[in-house]
Amino acid sequence: MSSTPPPSIPWYVCLTKPRREAFALRKLEEQGYEVFLPLLTQWQKSKDGWTKKQQVMFPRYSFVRCNRAGQSIGPFAAPRRDRTGDLR
């Protein structure tokens, strides 16, 4: 008897507004999506010594996949337009 592994759930790239990655991550998690936002830790020298700072590895991008069966990618896949008709 052969057992087949469950199908892999694909990851999608989600483009966010500039410097709004954490906000988008929080909103998508509230809607039940699994979200991955890779961060870099950098040390910066200041007048008080060294401080640790975290930065987004890929600015404006996060990675999303559906957590529940039948969950749609529509909320983050459809481009939104502003009042003038331009893409946001």
C-alpha positions in Angstrom: 0.0 0.0 0.0 1.4 3.4 -1.0 0.8 6.5 1.0 1.1 9.8 -0.8 2.2 12.9 1.1 -0.4 15.7 1.3 -0.1 18.3 -1.4 2.2 21.2 -0.7 0.4 24.4 0.0 2.0 27.1 -2.1 3.4 30.4 -0.8 2.5 33.7 -2.5 4.4 36.9 -2.6 2.4 39.9 -1.3 3.4 43.4 -2.2 2.7 46.0 0.5 2.8 49.7 0.8 6.3 51.1 1.6 7.2 50.5 5.3 3.8 48.9 6.0 5.0 45.2 6.0 4.3 44.7 9.8 0.8 46.2 9.4 0.0 44.0 6.4 1.3 41.0 8.3 -0.9 41.7 11.3 -4.0 42.2 9.2 -3.4 39.0 7.1 -2.8 37.0 10.3 -6.1 38.3 11.7 -7.8 36.9 8.6 -6.4 33.5 9.2 -3.5 33.5 6.7 0.0 32.1 7.5 2.4 35.0 6.9 6.2 35.0 6.8 8.2 38.3 7.0 11.9 37.7 6.9 13.9 40.1 9.1 17.6 40.9 9.3 19.3 41.8 12.5 21.9 44.5 12.2 24.2 46.1 14.8 24.6 49.9 14.5 27.1 52.0 16.4 25.7 55.0 18.2 27.1 57.4 20.7 25.8 55.2 23.5 27.5 52.1 22.1 26.2 49.3 19.8 22.5 48.8 19.3 20.7 46.0 17.7 18.1 46.9 14.9 15.8 44.6 13.0 15.1 45.4 9.3 12.8 43.8 6.8 14.9 41.6 4.5 12.8 42.3 1.4 11.2 45.8 1.7 7.6 45.9 0.6 7.3 42.1 0.4 5.9 39.4 2.6 5.0 35.8 1.9 1.5 34.4 2.5 -0.2 31.1 2.2 -3.7 29.9 3.0 -4.1 28.1 6.3 -7.6 26.7 5.9 -9.0 24.5 3.2 -11.0 26.6 0.7 -9.4 29.9 1.9 -9.1 32.3 -1.0 -6.1 34.4 -2.0 -8.5 37.1 -3.2 -8.0 39.6 -0.3 -4.3 40.0 -1.1 -4.1 39.0 -4.8 -6.4 41.6 -6.3 -4.8 44.9 -7.0 -6.7 47.8 -5.5 -7.3 51.1 -7.2 -7.7 54.5 -5.7 -10.3 57.1 -6.7 -8.4 58.2 -9.7 -8.2 54.7 -11.1 -4.4 54.3 -10.4 -3.2 51.1 -8.7 -2.3 51.5 -5.0 
